[in-house]
Amino acid sequence: KIIDPIPAFLAIYALDGRIIARRELGALRFGSHSITWDGRDEKGDLLAPGIYIVGINLMAGTPVGQILRPIGVVY
């Protein structure tokens, strides 16, 4: 359980493990959160339709947790 706010980061991975996009989410508190991602890579280009992995990484000096889920991109 997160008691104090903890820095969090969003990362989108290709299925081969490459990081496609990342974003700092700021310090998150315990509870539910909603995150919006525009389907673009680090250069601002739209990703090709397909399956990717979204990761939320929690940091407190060192990584303390990671959540990974599949995500589909369709147009």
C-alpha positions in Angstrom: 0.0 0.0 0.0 1.3 3.4 -1.0 1.2 5.8 2.0 3.2 8.8 0.7 3.1 10.0 -2.9 5.6 8.1 -5.0 7.1 9.1 -8.4 5.6 7.1 -11.3 6.4 6.7 -14.9 4.5 5.3 -17.9 6.4 3.3 -20.5 5.0 1.7 -23.7 7.0 -1.3 -24.9 7.0 -3.2 -28.2 6.6 -6.9 -27.9 10.3 -7.4 -28.3 10.9 -5.2 -25.2 12.0 -1.9 -26.8 10.7 1.2 -25.2 8.5 3.0 -27.7 7.2 5.9 -25.5 7.6 7.1 -22.0 6.2 9.8 -19.8 6.7 11.0 -16.2 3.4 10.8 -14.3 4.5 12.8 -11.3 4.0 11.7 -7.7 1.0 9.4 -7.3 -1.0 8.8 -4.1 -2.7 5.6 -3.1 -5.9 5.1 -5.1 -7.2 4.7 -8.6 -5.7 6.7 -11.4 -6.6 7.3 -15.1 -3.9 7.8 -17.6 -4.3 9.0 -21.2 -1.8 8.2 -23.9 -2.1 9.5 -27.5 -0.7 6.5 -29.3 2.5 8.3 -30.3 6.1 7.2 -29.9 9.0 9.3 -28.5 9.3 11.2 -31.8 5.6 12.1 -32.0 4.8 9.6 -34.7 1.6 7.5 -34.5 2.3 3.9 -33.7 1.3 1.2 -36.2 -1.8 -0.7 -35.2 -1.0 -3.7 -33.0 -0.4 -5.0 -29.6 2.0 -3.3 -27.2 2.7 -3.5 -23.4 2.0 -0.6 -21.1 4.0 -0.4 -18.0 3.6 1.8 -14.9 6.8 2.0 -12.9 6.9 3.2 -9.3 10.2 4.7 -8.1 11.5 5.5 -4.6 15.2 6.0 -5.3 15.2 2.5 -6.8 12.3 0.7 -8.6 9.7 -0.5 -6.0 7.0 -1.8 -8.3 5.9 -2.3 -11.9 2.6 -3.1 -13.4 2.5 -4.5 -17.0 -0.6 -4.9 -19.2 -1.2 -5.6 -22.9 -2.7 -2.7 -24.8 -4.1 -2.7 -28.4 -3.7 0.2 -30.8 -6.3 0.4 -33.5 -7.4 3.2 -36.0 
